[in-house]
Every structure is written in structure tokens, then in C-alpha cells.
Amino acid sequence: MPAPAAHGWTDDQVWTVARVRTLIGREFHISYSFSGVTRLLQRMGYSLQMPARPAAERDEDAITAWRTATWQEVKTSGRRPARSSASRMNSA
């Protein structure tokens, strides 16, 4: 597969599902969902690639601070809501 720059993405040289989806639309005038593109690529033998090392810009102190402060505020308790009846009848 040619580099993304050959198709107009010059900021980085990474193929993403969104870019592949856009390219399929441009070339074949077909619209796929993101999950459809993912399944298509898997059937063709492509797999998810992860970087070999973390990004140089990664700030571990900021990540730790976010996890201890912000994440504790936004995460759910893990408890499921109480069961309720969908019936309109009153229980006796």
C-alpha cells in the first residue's frame, strides 16, 4: 500500500481506519463503517500496529496526576442500577 502522503496526508505517515475509510470512499464511492473497514482489513491480512516505544512527549507525572484526581471524579462506581419493572401495574 502506498504511503499516506501519496493520497494527501502529509502530516504523518500512519494509516488509520479513518483514513482507509476515506480512501475507499474516494476511490470506489462506497461508504463503510469504521467496524466494517476494520473487518475488511483483518480479512485482507492487516493487523493493528502499536508503536515500539512510548512517545517522547509523554508526561508520566501529568498522567499520574490525571488518574488520581480527574479519573476518580468521572469514573462510575461499578454498581449497576437497581432492578425495576417495565410493567405499568402497581405491585400489591
Order of alpha helices (4+ residues) and beta strands (2+ residues): alpha-alpha-alpha-alpha
